[in-house]
Amino acid sequence: MTQEFQQKLKHLVEEALSEDIGNGDHSTLSSIDAGEEGSAVLKIKQDGVLAGVDVARFIFDYKEPGCSFEVFKRDGEPMFAGEKAFEVAAHEHTILQCERLVLNCMQRMSGIATLTKQYTDKLLGYKTKLLDTRKTTPNFRLLEKDAVRIGGGVNHRFGLYDMIMLKDNHIDYAGGIEKAINKAHDYVVKNDLDIKIEVETRSIEDVKKVIEVGEGKVFRVMLDNYTPEQITEALELIAGRFETEASGGINLETIESYAATGVDYVSVGGLIHQAQSLDLSLKAVL
C-alpha cells in the first residue's frame, strides 16, 4: 500500500467503525470480558478471486496494533470453498468489533475482483486493456477500484480532480467539441495543471472534429456506444494520434469483439456496479 492509499483507508476505517460501533458494541461489552484474547479464521465459502486480505490486516491492526495476522491466501489468488484465507489473534473485543467491516470489505472486493478477472481473461491475446469507471459506491471507491486492480483491470481516473474528461453534457454546455477542447486546454495551461484531457465522441463526425482541433491538447478519445465496425472506422481516422477507449454497454459477451478492433482500452462500469459479493465468514477458533 502506498502512503496515500493508507491515509485514505485509515479515514474509511475510522468512519466505518464509528458508523457501526456508535456509543458502544453493547453485544460484546455485555457478554465478553475486556481482557479476553482469542483467534478467528476467515473461511471461504464460494469460489472466486480473493481480494481484501491486506485491507483486513490493516483494519485489525488499526484497532489493535501488533495483533497477530497469519495469511494463508493472498490478494489476487484463486479461492475455493472450504479454504481459509487468514487467521487473526487479538482481544476478542477487537475481533468482534472488526468482524462485519472486514467481511463487508472482503466480500464486496472479492466479488469485483472475480468479475474483473472474467473480463480480463477475455482480453488475453489482445492489446486492449480493461478500465473501470466512476460508477462506484459513494465513500467506497477506494476499495472497489483496488479490487479491480487485484482482478487484473486498470484503474481509470479516481475522481473529477485527476483528469479532464469532456463528456456529452460538458460538450453540449460548452457549445460543441471544439469549444470544449480549447477551453479545457486553456484552463490546464493557465493553471499549470499536470492533468490530461479525454474527449467523449458520439459519432464519426465527432472523431473528425477532435482530429481537427485536438492534436497537442487531447490524449485520449472515448468512442461511446459505437459498434465494433464503427470503432474500426474511427481507429483508421485517428491513426494513432490519440489513445482510444471504447465505452457503453460492453459486456462479457461482446468485449472480445471490441478488443479485436485494436482499441487501446475498453471501459466497463459493470465491473463494479454489477458485481455480486462473495460468501465469506469469520469464525472463532475454539
Secondary structure, DSSP 8 states (H G I E B T S, - for coil): --HHHHHHHHHHHHHHHHHHHTT--HHHHHHS-TT-EEEEEEEE-S-EE---HHHHHHHHHHHSTT-EEEESS-TTSEE-TT-EEEEEEEEHHHHHHHHHHHHHHHHHHHHHHHHHHHHHHHTTTSS-EEE--S---TT-HHHHHHHHHHTT-B---SSTTS-EEE-HHHHHHHTSHHHHHHHHHHHHHHTT----EEEEESSHHHHHHHHHHHTTT-SEEEEET--HHHHHHHHHHHTTSSEEEEESS--TTTHHHHHTTT-SEEE-THHHHT-----EEEEEE-
